[in-house]
Amino acid sequence: MPYTLDTQEVDTARRSFTRGIVALGGLAIAPGVVLYHSAEAKPANQPVSGKQRWGMLVNTNVCQEDCDACVTACNEENGLWSLDRPATDAQWIRKLHVKDRQTGHVTSLPMMCQHCEHPPCVDVCPTGASFRREDGIVLVNKHTCIGCRYCMMACPYKARSFIHEPLQDQLPHSPRGKGCVESCTLCVHKVDRGDNNTACAEACTKDGHQALVFGDLNDPDSEISKQLKRHGGSQIRADLGLNTGVRYQGI
């Protein structure tokens, strides 16, 4: 009688494989660069909890077309540079300019990983390298990423980049590797050390625009929850039913 592998068995085998790889969390991929946080960024004594769901609110009404402070801050915070040029083509966050052909009105907005509740990147990843933490942050485990780029094809927001070139001067809190896929982490290292803010939101506030608000979507008293309750917010491609952690106002 032919043996059929059911869905539960596949899921169990996949989780067992991933746990085995995660056990190698101290493996170095480059001199002085260790990917401890790729698999579990939260310190062991402060476990990630589903009580929080981290998210971002983008107010396009005050986002300036000629401002890229969020992009610059992200690049500097995460060390997005390469061996032979000051910056790579990796885009953890990028500015989009959407023009209404009838009125000529231009809406400027930052686009990054939307940290979906039901992320397509996680669904298609064959090794479990793409995963979603219980607090809503979607990450890539560099140890188990095989560079197949299925996640890049599955992402409806084109929010992931592939590292083609060798890297140097990587930052300990943001390790990267040639042949891996990467995307916005919502500054998970800052979240886990208690900053509870992202570099892009901090830069936007510093520039006086305050177009980005980061916070806990599950906390009714957080600023992001208050803003959403007061003014509402939209999902990009809400028709996909992904329940994104990034919401937009003014679109």
C-alpha positions in Angstrom: 0.0 0.0 0.0 1.6 3.4 -1.0 2.5 5.6 1.9 1.0 9.1 1.9 2.6 11.9 3.9 -0.1 14.0 5.4 0.0 17.7 6.1 0.6 17.3 9.9 3.6 15.0 9.3 5.1 17.5 6.8 4.6 20.3 9.3 6.2 18.3 12.1 9.2 17.3 10.0 9.7 20.9 8.9 9.6 22.2 12.5 12.0 19.5 13.6 14.4 20.4 10.8 14.2 24.1 11.6 14.8 23.5 15.3 17.9 21.6 14.5 19.2 24.4 12.4 18.3 27.0 15.0 20.5 25.1 17.5 23.4 26.3 15.4 22.4 29.9 16.2 26.0 30.8 17.1 27.4 29.9 13.7 29.5 32.6 12.2 29.1 33.4 8.4 32.0 35.9 8.3 34.8 36.8 10.6 33.3 38.6 13.6 29.7 38.2 12.4 27.5 35.8 14.3 23.8 35.4 13.4 22.5 34.9 16.9 19.4 37.0 16.4 18.4 35.7 13.1 16.5 32.8 14.6 15.6 34.3 18.0 16.3 37.9 18.6 14.6 38.2 21.9 16.8 37.5 25.0 16.0 34.1 26.6 14.9 35.8 29.8 12.4 38.0 27.9 10.4 35.6 25.6 8.5 37.0 22.6 4.8 37.2 23.4 1.7 37.4 21.3 0.4 40.0 23.8 2.1 42.6 21.6 1.8 43.1 17.9 4.3 45.6 16.6 3.3 47.7 13.6 3.7 51.0 11.8 1.3 53.8 10.8 2.3 55.9 7.8 0.6 59.3 7.4 1.0 60.1 3.7 -0.6 63.5 4.3 2.6 64.7 6.0 5.2 62.5 4.2 7.3 64.9 2.1 8.0 64.0 -1.5 11.6 65.2 -1.4 12.4 63.6 2.0 14.3 60.3 2.3 15.3 60.5 6.0 13.6 57.2 6.7 15.6 55.5 3.9 18.9 57.0 5.0 18.3 56.1 8.7 17.4 52.5 7.8 20.6 52.1 5.7 22.8 53.5 8.5 21.1 51.6 11.3 21.4 48.2 9.5 24.6 48.7 7.6 23.3 48.4 4.1 26.6 48.9 2.3 28.8 46.6 0.2 32.4 45.9 -0.6 32.8 48.3 -3.5 30.2 51.0 -3.1 28.8 53.0 -0.3 25.3 51.4 -0.5 23.9 48.2 -2.0 20.8 47.9 -4.1 19.1 46.3 -1.0 16.0 48.3 -0.1 14.5 47.5 3.3 12.5 50.7 2.9 12.0 52.7 -0.3 10.0 55.8 -1.2 7.2 55.5 -3.7 5.6 58.4 -5.5 2.1 57.7 -6.7 0.6 60.2 -9.2 -3.1 60.7 -9.8 -3.3 61.0 -13.6 -6.5 63.0 -13.5 -5.6 65.6 -10.9 -1.8 65.4 -11.0 -1.6 65.0 -7.2 1.4 63.1 -6.0 1.3 61.0 -2.9 4.7 60.1 -1.4 4.9 57.1 0.9 7.5 54.7 2.3 7.2 51.0 1.4 8.7 48.2 3.4 7.9 44.7 4.6 4.2 44.9 5.7 4.7 42.3 8.5 1.6 40.4 7.6 -0.4 38.3 10.0 -0.6 35.7 7.1 2.7 36.4 5.3 3.0 34.8 1.8 6.8 34.7 2.1 6.4 32.3 5.1 4.0 30.1 3.2 6.3 29.5 0.2 9.6 29.2 2.0 10.8 25.6 1.7 13.2 25.6 4.7 11.3 27.8 7.2 13.9 30.5 6.9 11.1 33.1 6.5 9.1 33.1 9.8 6.8 35.3 11.8 7.4 35.9 15.5 4.5 35.9 17.9 4.7 39.6 18.2 4.1 40.1 14.5 7.6 40.8 13.2 8.5 38.9 10.1 12.1 37.9 9.8 14.6 35.8 7.7 16.8 33.2 9.4 20.1 33.6 7.5 21.2 30.1 8.6 18.4 28.3 6.8 17.9 30.7 3.8 19.1 28.9 0.7 18.6 31.9 -1.6 15.8 30.3 -3.7 14.0 33.7 -3.7 10.5 32.1 -3.7 9.6 34.6 -0.9 10.6 37.5 -3.2 8.2 36.2 -5.9 5.4 35.7 -3.3 5.6 39.1 -1.7 3.0 41.4 -3.2 4.9 44.5 -2.0 8.2 43.7 -3.5 9.7 44.3 -0.1 12.5 41.8 -0.2 16.1 42.0 -1.6 18.7 39.4 -2.5 22.3 39.9 -1.6 24.4 39.3 -4.7 27.7 40.8 -3.6 30.3 40.1 -0.8 29.9 42.2 2.2 32.2 43.8 4.8 31.9 45.9 8.0 28.6 44.3 9.0 26.9 45.3 12.2 26.6 42.8 15.0 22.9 43.5 15.5 22.1 43.3 11.8 24.1 40.4 10.2 23.8 39.9 6.5 25.2 37.4 4.0 25.8 36.9 0.3 23.2 34.6 -1.2 20.5 35.4 1.4 17.2 37.3 1.1 16.6 40.1 3.5 13.9 42.7 4.3 12.8 45.2 7.0 13.0 43.8 10.5 11.1 46.6 12.2 14.4 47.2 13.9 13.9 44.0 15.9 17.2 44.6 17.8 15.9 47.9 19.1 12.5 46.4 20.0 14.2 43.6 21.9 16.4 45.9 23.9 13.4 48.0 24.9 13.7 51.0 22.6 10.3 50.1 21.2 10.9 52.3 18.1 12.5 52.0 14.7 15.3 54.0 13.1 13.0 55.2 10.3 10.3 56.5 12.7 12.9 58.2 14.9 14.5 60.0 11.8 11.1 61.1 10.6 10.2 62.6 13.9 13.6 64.3 14.2 13.0 65.9 10.8 9.7 67.3 12.1 7.4 65.4 9.7 6.1 62.8 12.1 4.7 60.7 9.2 5.7 57.4 10.9 4.4 56.1 14.1 5.6 52.8 15.5 4.0 50.9 18.3 1.9 48.0 19.7 -1.2 47.5 17.8 -2.6 45.4 20.6 -2.3 48.2 23.1 -5.3 50.5 23.0 -3.3 53.1 24.9 -0.4 53.2 22.4 -0.1 56.2 20.1 -0.5 54.1 17.0 -3.7 52.5 18.3 -5.1 56.0 19.2 -4.2 57.3 15.8 -5.9 54.4 14.0 -9.0 54.7 16.2 -9.2 58.5 15.6 -8.4 58.7 11.9 -8.5 55.1 10.6 -5.9 53.5 8.4 -5.8 51.5 5.2 -4.0 48.4 4.1 -2.3 48.2 0.7 -3.8 45.3 -1.1 -6.4 44.7 1.6 -8.1 42.4 -0.8 -5.4 39.8 -0.2 -6.6 39.3 3.4 -3.0 39.4 4.8 -3.9 41.7 7.8 -0.7 43.8 7.5 1.0 45.3 10.5 1.7 48.5 8.4 -1.2 50.8 7.8 -1.5 54.0 5.8 -3.5 57.2 6.1 -4.3 59.5 3.2 -4.4 56.8 0.5 
